[in-house]
């Protein structure tokens, strides 16, 4: 299980990103953070939950990407 999870700000169309981040912390996720398309923020993540697709996700060396579409 990934321990550094990014919650992409695009999930806001469905629910507030901070609600998901807060729910994940303490549930086996050591570090969950809200991220945007900034490569530095993405590269600090092992995995990403997103609503939108961005090419930057593919070059960020993520272990997995979960799309909520």
C-alpha atoms as one frame of an Amber mdcrd trajectory, in Angstrom:
protein
   0.000   0.000   0.000   1.283   3.453  -0.869   2.120   5.619   2.089   2.417
   8.959   0.308  -0.905   9.591  -1.362  -1.781  12.686  -3.348  -5.383  13.843
  -3.474  -5.580  15.958  -6.621  -7.489  19.205  -6.267  -9.700  18.188  -9.235
 -11.724  15.827  -7.006 -13.388  18.988  -5.704 -16.080  18.575  -8.395 -17.269
  15.561  -6.372 -16.288  16.350  -2.758 -13.882  18.555  -0.823 -10.320  17.165
  -1.218  -9.536  17.794   2.445 -12.367  15.464   3.504 -10.752  12.557   1.624
  -7.268  13.495   2.850  -8.442  13.577   6.461 -10.256  10.243   6.118  -7.160
   8.552   4.675  -4.754   9.772   7.320  -4.618   7.221  10.090  -6.003   4.480
   7.837  -2.623   3.057   6.791  -1.684   6.146   4.792   1.339   7.752   6.438
   1.069  10.949   4.466  -1.850  12.199   2.384  -1.616  15.618   0.778  -3.718
  17.749  -1.530  -1.752  18.386  -4.718  -2.219  20.238  -7.983  -0.346  19.891
 -11.276   2.967  21.122  -9.884   5.561  18.454 -10.771   7.322  18.879  -7.408
   4.103  18.105  -5.536   3.336  15.098  -7.725   6.840  13.666  -7.413   6.504
  13.565  -3.636   3.612  11.092  -4.037   3.624   7.346  -4.594  -0.013   7.328
  -5.712  -2.692   9.791  -6.762  -6.480  10.061  -6.542  -7.789  12.390  -9.247
 -10.854  13.398 -11.216  -8.977  15.052 -14.098  -6.292  13.588 -16.313  -3.043
  15.433 -16.900   0.022  14.249 -18.852   2.154  15.292 -15.864   0.724  12.327
 -13.944   2.401   9.878 -16.331   5.855  11.401 -15.924   5.626  11.753 -12.129
   6.743   8.137 -11.495   3.573   7.281  -9.554   2.969   3.662  -8.546  -0.733
   4.028  -9.342  -3.347   6.569 -10.323  -6.979   6.229  -9.288  -9.514   8.189
 -11.318 -12.844   8.971  -9.669 -14.610   9.622 -12.979
